[in-house]
Amino acid sequence: MFIEMRVVGVMIDPVNSTPIVILRDSENKYTLPIWIGVTEASSIMMELEGIKAPRPNTHDLIRSILDTMGIRPTKVEIMELKDNTYYAVLSLKAGARELRIDTRPSDAIAVALKTAVAIYVEKTVIDKSLESIIAATGIADTEDKKKKYDEILKQFTHADFGKYKM
């Protein structure tokens, strides 16, 4: 089952200084943090803040190429989490053809923001992510601890995104 999510912000992991994009569903039931690269984080943050680069960045270039070729992005799907790596697909419409392009979620999210298309996450990815984060932090794998950690993720506010500067 896919859940539509939106980008609520980008923050820096205070432990290892890695950017994290935070996705959340409209009902605030699910939150998904994805650790990403600095370049993608910068592109995502600029789009969220409405800042235009003086020259096109990579994701602007992708949007321009698609526009020039008459290809329209239709959605992003984050489909799988395997060995701590997320897998995504960018769906495109080229005339009557529908294309599915394998991509990193960070790039797909940046393109989705620049082209105003929906981002969907497979529910099993959200569940696996939570389990992976719990395992990495050494928190015992109990339902109470999962619920508590999920609540922590849900409580991120826009103020939290400004705490750790890139």
N, C-alpha and C positions, 0 to 999 in steps of 0.2 A: 504494500500500500504506500503510495506516495503522498507526502504532506507538503503543501505549498509553504515556503518560508521566505522571509525577507532578511536583508542585512540590517542589523540594528547598530552595528558599529565595528570598529577595529580597535584592539587594545594590544599592549605589549605584555607578554608573559613576564612577570617580575622575576621569575626564577632564572630563565635563560635568555631573556631579551628578544624573544622571537615574536613577531606579530601574530595575532589571532583574530580571525574574522568571526564574528558572532552572528549566527542565523537564529531566527525565532519565528514560530508560526503566529498567525494573527490572533489566535485564542490564548497565546502565552502558555500553552501546555508543554511545548517542546522547545529546547534550546540546544543548538549544536555549535560548539567551538571547533574551528579548524585552524591549525597552525599553518601559516603561509609564509611566503618569502617577502622580503622588504619591497621589492619592485611591485609585486601584485598588491601589497598592502597600500603602497603609495597611490597606485592607480585607483583602488577602491575608495580610499579616503578622499582623494581629490574629487571623485564623482559624488560622494556623499555630501561633501562640503560645497559643491558647485564651483570648484576651482578649475579653470581652464589652463592647461599647460601652454607655454609660449610656442612650443612645437609639439606635434602629435607624439604621444607615447605609443607603446606597442599596441595597447588595447584600442586606442583611437585609430591606429593604422588598420587593425582588423576590422573595425566598424566601417572605415572608409572603403576598404577593399570590398567588403560585402555589399555596401550601398552601391558602389560603382558597378558591380557585377549583377545587380538586381537580385541579390540573395538576402532573404529576410530571416534573422534568427527567430525561432518560435518559442523555445524554452530551454532551460538547463535542468538536467537531472543528475543528482548526486546518487549514484547507484550502488556503490559497494565500498566497504572498508575491509581491506585485506592486508595483513602484516603491517598495520599502522599506516597504510597508504590509502587515501581516498581516491575513488575513480568516478569520473563524471562524463557526461555526454552533452554536447551542444547540438541541439536540433535546429536544422536550417530548412528553409523552403526556397527552392530554386525553380521557379516556374511551376510545373506539375510535379517535380521531383522533391522528395523529402529525404534529407541527408542527416546522418547522425555521426558526429565527429567526436572521437575520443579526445579528452582534454583533462588537464588538471583542474580540480574544482576552483582553485584560486583564479585561474585565467577565465574559466567559464563564468564565475561570479562577476568578475570585472567587465566582461563583455555583456553579461545580462544587465548590469547597471547602466552601461553606456547605450544599450539598445532597448531598455525598458521591457524586458521579457521576464516571465515568471521563473522562479527557482523552486524546484521540487527536490525533496530528499526522501529516499526510501526509508521507511520506519525502522527496518532492521539496521540501517546505518546509524541512526540515532541511538538505538539500543546498544549496538556494538561499541560505539564511541564512548558511551557512558561507562560500559564495562571496562574498556581499555584505560580510560582515565582513572577509574577506581583502582585498577590493578597497578598502574604506574605510580599512584600515590600511596600504595600500601594500605588503603582503606579496606577493611574486611568486606567481603562480598556478601552483604546481607541486604535484604529489601529495605530495612530502615536506613542504612547508610546510603543506598542508591537514591532513595527518596530525598534524603537530606542533601546529597550532592546535587541532585536535579534541582532542588529548591534554590541552592546557591547560584547555579547557572541562570535560573529564571530571574533572579533578583538583580542581575547586572542592569545598571541604568546608564544613561548618557554621561553622567558625572564620572562613572567608573572608567569610561573610555578615555578620559582626559588625564587620568592619574599617571600613566606611564607613557612618556613621550618617545617618539621614534627618533 
